[in-house]
């Protein structure tokens, strides 16, 4: 058992405080840019380094705006109805992966139209770049002592002071391992060879949905929502279910069509 006592502030310069969570976002975007440039440099990729920079910039906007909107609408809709301006209170924190995903899909669709690329050309290219950011974000959650797991008697349990005195699953680290490391390795390997259009996007949706749903069984549900049904179904699992279904559908369609192959990473 270990008591969490990590300072969430990485650098403090007078009134200016830089949190580790914010730095993790920067690391995630920087890593995605570096990996994207590597893919763009491959012969026949159909992408330029300038396009990668633009993709990362607009992708970051989609993550932040969509993530905030998703958190407000999916997890705090009642509070939003009572005070619509709370949507813009970003200093209070609160981001949703599923909202960020929708935000990225929207901006990728618009970016693709501008550059004469289909949505699935965009998403098949960026999908292998996303897990590094997800993993960095989960490390930020752990350092910040937030989004902890349920109470456990396992020897690796961690006491998060804000959650009480009992040891809990370090679910942030489980998510880092699955959503960050495992998902990256599998997607990077899968996309290393040309695949039918939609296949890489489908695999990303399927694997993330499965991994997130698994960890939700040991992650503490949101206090103001708790379980949605059956004393085990969480909001995270409910939002991941469409990802699993759409991912399976895209993989099925990709295999059936044997469509246009995407460039290898």
N, C-alpha and C positions, 0 to 999 in steps of 0.2 A: 504494500500500500504506500502511496506517495501523496503528499499534500501539495496541491497546485499553488505555487507562489510566484509565478512568472509575472514580471511587470509588463503589462500590455503596451506600455509606451516605450518605443525604441529610442527616440531622441527627444529631449526637452530643451528648447532654447527660449528661456523666459516663458512668456505666455504661449509660445508655439510648441505644440506637442504632436509628434509624429508617431502614430500607432503602428504596431507590427502588422495589423490587419490591412492597413492601407498599403504598406510596403509589399505585402504578399500579392495584392492586386497588381502592383507595378511589375513584380517579378513574373507573375503569370502572363501578363501582356507582352513583356520583353521576351520571354521564352517562346511564346506563340509566334512572335515576329521572327525570331531566329530560325525556328523550325520551318516557318512558312517560306522564308528566303531560301532555305536549303531545298525545299521542294520545288520552288520556282526555278532554281538553277539547273534542275535536271533537264536533259534534252527532251524536247517535245512537250514540256509541261503546259505551255500555253499561257503562262503567267509571267509577269514582270515584277522586279523587286519594288518598283514604285506602286504597283497594284497591291502588293502585300502590305506596305505601309498604310495605304488607304483602308484596306480591309481591317487591319488591326484597330485603326482609329475609329472607324464606324462601328466595328464590332464592340469596342469598349463603350461607345455611347449606347448601343443596344443593351449591353449587359447592365449598365448602371440605371438607365431609365426603365428598362423592362423589369429589372430585378426589384427596383423600388416599387413600381406599380404593382407587380405581382405580389409582393409582400403585403401591401396595403389591401389589395382586393381579395387575395386568397386567405390571408391569415388575420386581417383586422378590418374586415368590411364594415362591421358595425361602427367601429370608431371612425371610419372614413365617412359613413353616412351622417354621423353626428357632427363631424368637422371635416368637410372636404379639403380644406386647406392643409390638413395634416399630411396629405400626400406629398407636400413639398418640404416637410420637416425632416430633411435627410440627415440633419445633425443628430437626430435621436436614434439613428441606426435602423436596421431592418432591410434585408435583401432576401429575395427568393430566387433560387436557381431556376425554377420552372418559369417564372416571369422573365428572368434574364434570357432564357432560351427562346421564348417567344419574341423578345425584343431583338435578339440576334437574327432570328429568321426573317423578321420584317425588314431590317436594314440590309441583310444579304439579298433579299428579293429586290429591293430598290437599287442596290449597288449593281446587281447582276443585270438589271434592265438597262442601266446606264452604260455598262460595258459589254452588252450583248452576250451575256451568259445566263443560262437557265438557273433556277433556284437550286436544283440538285447538283449542277456543276459547282456552284458556290459551296453548298453544304458538304459535298463529298470531299472538297479540298480542305475545308477548315476543320472538319470533325476530328482528325487526328491531332490537331493543334490545341484542342480545348482541354483535354485532361490535365495538362501541366498547370493550367490556371485553376482548375478545380482542386487539384492536390494542394497547391499553394494556399488557396482559400481555406481549406480545412486545417492546415497548419496554423493559419491566422486565427481560426475559431478556437483551436486548442490553446494557443498562447493567450488569447483573450479570456479564456475560462468561460466560454459560452457554448450553447448547444451541446451540453453534456449528455451522457448516457444514463440509463436507469441504474438503480442500486444493485451492486454485485458483491459477492464474497470471493471473487477470483483474486489471486495474489497481485495481478496487475491493475487492480482497481485504483482509481485516483479520487482523492477528496477535493472537490471543487468548493471552496469556502462559500461562494454565493449560492450553492445548492444544498448546503447543510453539512453535517459532520460525517455522513456515511460515504464510503467509497463507491464510486460509480464507474461504469464502463467508459473508457476514453473513446467514445464513439466517433469523435472527430478524427482520431488516428485510424480507426477502421475505415472511415470514408476516404481518408488520404490514401490508404493502401489500395482500396478497391477502385474508387472513382479517379484517383490520380495515377498510381503506378500501374496497376493491372490493366485498367482501361487504356492507358497510353500504350503499353506494350502490345496489347492485342490489336488495337486500331492501327498502330504504326506498322506492325507486321502485316496485317490484312491489306493495308493500302500500299504496301511496298511493290505489289504487282497490279497491273491494270485489272480493274473489276467492273462489272456492269454498272451503269448509272443507277444510283439510289442505294447500292449495296453498302457502301461505307457509311452513309447517313443512317441506313436502317440498323446496321450493327451498333452504331453509337447509341441510338435511341433504346434499342433492346437491352444492351449491356448496362447502360446507366440506370435504366428503370429497374432492372433486376437487382443490381448492386445497392441502389438506394433503398429499395423495398426490404432487402435483407437486413441492412443496418438499422432500419426503423424499428425492428423488433427489439433492439437493445438501446435505442435512443429515447430519451425522455420526451414524451409528446409535449407540445406547447401547452403551458399551464392554462391559458384561457380557452383552449379548444379541447384538450384531452383527446380521448378516443372518439372516433366518429361512429363506430359500430363494432359489435362483437367483442368489446373490451380489448381489441388489439389493432383495429384499423386506424391508421393515423392519416393526417392530411397529406404528409409526404408520400405515403403509399397510394392514396387516392389519386394524387396528381401524377404519380409515376405510371399508373396503370395505362393511361392513353399512350404513353411513350412506348411501353412494351408492345401494345397492340399495333401501333403504327409502325414500329420497328420491324415486327414480324411481317407485316403486310408489305413493307418496302423490300425486305429481303426476298419474299416470295415473288413479288412482281419483277425484281431484278433478275432472279434466277429464271423465271418463265420467259422473260423477254430476251435475255441475253443481249441487252441493248448496247448502246455505245459505251465503249470502255473508257474509263477515266485514266489519266496518266498516273504512273507509279510515283510514289513519294521519293 
